[in-house]
Amino acid sequence: MTAVTLRDVTLRDGLQLTGKVLPTERKVEVVRELLRLGVPSVEIGSLARPDLVPSMANTVELVERLEPAELERCWVWVATPRHVERAAAAGARNFQYCLSVSDKHNRANIGRSTDASLAAMPSAVEHALGVGGRIQLCLATSFTCPFDGEVPEEHVLAIAGDARTEGADDIVVCDTLGQAVPTQVTSLVTKVAERTPPRRIVYHGHDTWGLGVANSLAAAAAGASEVDGALGGLGGCPFAPGASGNAATEDLLFALRPEWLTPDRFAALVRLTDGLLAELGEPNRSRAVQGAHSSATAFPWALASQGQP
């Protein structure tokens, strides 16, 4: 389980529901602090229309401010070939091409049918590979849809096996609404691993129903090699009624215990979360952060054990 890596998605999925635009300079600070602490990769924004998702308005500027070495560990959410072109021109090299398994959600989220998004993917792949980049196939609403309810596994597998998705190095299986349970996650991730083209599997979970960490661990046990989280459990999809915060980065890291994570680094991560969520006026949903602020002086992961408040 410790081989499973974490991608922090605070600056994209985390910020989508805040309605606030975090200044570019502050976003640069957050990216650099996450990378400095050892977080393997960071999703830093999206090319979504700024009139629809204002918090993503300065994504291109953020990409332009980061160094090439930093951008090697950063991902940008895209939904069209034009998005890839724009992000690539700014310096991005890792692209998460997202579409929804549910057609109704794809129309609400991206403004086109699922099949239209699939039809455009070869062009997006061509643009990404043309700049020496990588591209992921990201499947939103892989379990349930806010408009149609349960999404059949076969629909996910059909898209994952569609020839138009060739060229994607990874597949991101998303519990967009946080309504899945571990047995469902185990079943779908196992089938994706066994019945679709060989790709690295990423699991993106939400904690709406309190199973963000449990589902992420189930995904890892079933074959996912990376899981997504956001600081303090921030975020959700603005076009999916009922989708609240992501699985918390701190909770996932506390459970996974990657080799790079020490109590000191965890404390620094908690301080980063505390400051950022205070700036945004958002609640902290991370149980691990709550634990870190306890008075458990004999437990090295608690800030009190380090003489910190």
Order of alpha helices (4+ residues) and beta strands (2+ residues): beta-alpha-beta-alpha-alpha-beta-alpha-beta-alpha-alpha-beta-beta-beta-alpha-beta-alpha-beta-alpha-beta-alpha-alpha-alpha
